[in-house]
């Protein structure tokens, strides 16, 4: 099964996530492996504010898929089935508390993870206010939230838009964060550690090799690594 994508509608994107399991939003180290390279220009930046940027939240809700900065610090959609292996490998078998106890996570990441975990789903603006992430206060929100997503502990579960007096949404949308455990519940918690991290990695590698049979294995490794 080779990667063959052209996005014109939300349904195209949903079908791609279901079929390919991993669908990066932006160009990355694997040529051709992104929505941005295979999207109808009319829905990339739409004058009517109806396009792939606005579809992200509805697609996440419809597909119940993972979304976040998951590969090369760039956003991607990942099906629940594929995310189970991705989270297992990236976590290396650790839940967050065990990772921190073994000295593999910083105090800054611990503080933000606990805010997300205790308040999920929570808007980034709320988390910043609650955690005092501001000038003269705590710093490093963006770095920590990106790291927590890449490691498999935090997801974006929606985007919330400002609403004008007429009830119309506007702006870029504010990310709402949660944990995989809260997003999927038992569907995640009962399955995420059922394989060894290495087994999960090999499954991910084999999946990408099936999508890009002509790509060098070194490029696939580079895409998957933290």
C-alpha positions in Angstrom: 0.0 0.0 0.0 1.7 3.2 -1.2 0.9 6.7 0.1 -1.4 8.3 -2.4 -3.2 11.3 -1.2 -5.2 14.3 -2.5 -7.2 16.3 0.0 -10.3 18.3 -1.1 -12.8 17.6 1.6 -12.8 16.7 5.3 -14.0 13.2 4.2 -10.8 12.8 2.1 -8.7 13.6 5.2 -10.7 11.2 7.4 -10.4 8.4 4.8 -6.6 9.0 4.6 -6.2 8.7 8.4 -8.2 5.5 8.4 -6.2 4.1 5.4 -2.7 5.2 6.1 -2.7 5.5 9.9 -0.1 8.3 9.9 -0.8 11.6 8.0 1.6 14.5 8.7 0.3 18.0 8.2 3.5 19.6 6.9 6.4 18.7 4.7 9.0 16.6 6.5 12.1 14.5 5.8 10.1 12.0 3.8 9.3 13.7 0.4 5.6 13.6 -0.4 4.5 12.5 3.0 2.2 15.4 4.1 -1.2 17.0 3.6 0.5 20.3 2.5 2.0 18.5 -0.5 -1.2 16.9 -1.6 -4.0 19.4 -0.9 -6.3 21.3 -3.3 -4.9 24.8 -3.1 -8.5 26.1 -2.7 -8.8 24.5 0.7 -5.3 25.2 2.0 -5.9 28.8 2.8 -9.6 29.4 2.0 -11.0 32.9 1.7 -14.2 31.5 3.3 -12.2 30.1 6.3 -13.4 26.6 5.4 -10.4 24.4 4.7 -7.9 22.0 6.2 -7.0 24.5 9.0 -10.6 24.6 10.2 -11.1 20.9 9.7 -8.6 19.8 12.3 -10.9 19.8 15.3 -13.9 18.2 13.5 -11.6 15.5 12.0 -10.1 14.7 15.4 -13.5 14.3 16.9 -14.9 12.3 14.0 -12.0 9.9 13.6 -11.1 9.8 17.3 -7.5 10.0 16.2 -4.4 11.5 17.7 -3.2 14.9 16.7 -0.1 16.8 17.8 3.5 17.6 17.2 4.4 14.0 16.9 7.2 13.8 14.2 10.1 16.2 13.8 8.3 18.7 16.0 5.6 19.0 13.4 1.9 18.2 13.6 0.4 15.0 12.3 -2.8 12.9 12.5 -2.3 9.4 13.7 -5.0 6.7 14.0 -5.6 5.2 17.4 -4.2 1.8 16.3 -1.0 3.3 15.1 -0.7 5.7 18.0 -0.7 2.8 20.5 2.6 1.6 19.0 3.9 5.2 18.7 3.2 6.0 22.3 4.5 2.7 23.5 7.8 3.2 21.7 8.2 6.9 22.5 7.4 6.2 26.2 9.8 3.3 26.2 7.4 1.5 28.6 7.2 4.3 31.1 4.2 6.1 32.4 5.1 9.8 33.1 5.6 9.4 36.8 8.0 6.5 36.3 9.9 8.5 33.7 10.3 11.4 36.1 11.3 9.1 39.0 14.1 7.6 36.8 15.4 11.1 36.0 14.2 11.0 32.4 11.9 14.1 32.6 12.5 17.6 33.8 10.7 19.4 36.6 9.3 21.8 34.0 7.8 19.0 32.0 6.4 17.4 35.1 4.7 20.6 36.2 3.0 21.0 32.8 2.1 17.4 32.5 0.4 17.5 35.8 -1.6 20.6 34.8 -2.8 18.9 31.7 -3.6 15.7 33.4 -5.5 17.4 36.2 -7.5 19.7 34.0 -7.9 17.9 30.7 -9.4 18.8 28.3 -7.9 22.2 28.8 -7.2 25.1 26.4 -3.6 26.2 26.1 -4.6 29.7 27.3 -6.1 28.3 30.4 -3.1 26.1 31.1 -0.8 29.1 30.7 -2.9 31.2 33.1 -3.2 28.4 35.6 0.6 27.6 35.5 1.7 31.3 35.5 3.3 31.0 32.1 3.8 34.7 31.4 6.4 37.5 31.4 7.9 37.5 34.8 6.5 34.1 35.6 7.2 30.5 34.4 8.7 30.0 31.0 9.1 27.2 28.5 5.4 26.3 27.9 5.9 25.7 24.1 9.0 23.5 24.6 7.4 21.4 27.3 4.1 20.9 25.5 6.0 19.9 22.3 8.1 17.4 24.2 5.2 15.9 26.0 3.4 15.4 22.7 6.4 13.8 21.1 6.9 11.4 24.0 3.3 10.2 23.9 1.9 11.8 27.0 -0.2 14.7 25.6 -2.5 15.1 22.6 -4.5 18.0 21.0 -8.1 16.9 21.1 -9.7 20.0 19.6 -9.3 23.6 18.5 -11.6 26.2 19.9 -12.4 29.4 18.0 -13.4 32.9 19.1 -16.9 33.9 18.2 -18.1 37.3 17.1 -21.4 39.0 17.9 -23.1 37.2 15.0 -22.0 33.8 16.2 -19.3 33.4 13.5 -16.0 31.9 14.5 -12.8 33.7 13.6 -9.0 33.5 14.2 -6.6 30.5 14.2 -8.2 28.5 16.9 -6.8 27.7 20.3 -5.4 24.2 21.0 -7.1 22.1 23.6 -4.9 19.5 25.3 -5.6 16.2 27.0 -3.8 12.9 27.7 -4.2 9.7 25.6 -5.5 8.0 28.8 -8.3 10.6 29.1 -9.0 10.8 25.4 -9.5 7.1 24.8 -9.9 5.7 28.2 -9.6 1.9 28.5 -9.1 1.6 24.7 -5.7 3.1 25.3 -4.7 2.1 28.9 -5.4 -1.6 28.4 -3.4 -1.9 25.2 -0.6 0.7 25.1 2.0 -1.5 26.8 0.9 -4.9 25.4 4.1 -5.1 23.3 7.7 -4.3 24.0 8.8 -0.8 22.8 11.1 -2.4 20.3 8.2 -4.5 18.9 6.2 -1.4 18.5 9.0 0.4 16.8 9.5 -2.4 14.3 5.8 -2.3 13.5 6.0 1.4 12.8 9.0 1.0 10.7 7.4 -1.8 8.7 4.3 0.4 8.2 6.3 3.3 6.8 8.3 0.9 4.6 5.0 -0.3 3.1 3.9 3.3 2.4 7.2 4.3 0.9 8.8 1.1 -0.5 11.5 3.0 -2.3 12.6 5.2 0.6 15.9 4.5 2.4 15.5 2.9 5.8 17.7 5.6 7.3 15.1 8.2 6.3 12.3 6.2 7.9 14.4 5.9 11.1 15.0 9.7 11.0 11.3 10.4 10.7 10.3 8.2 13.6 13.0 9.1 16.1 12.4 11.7 18.8 
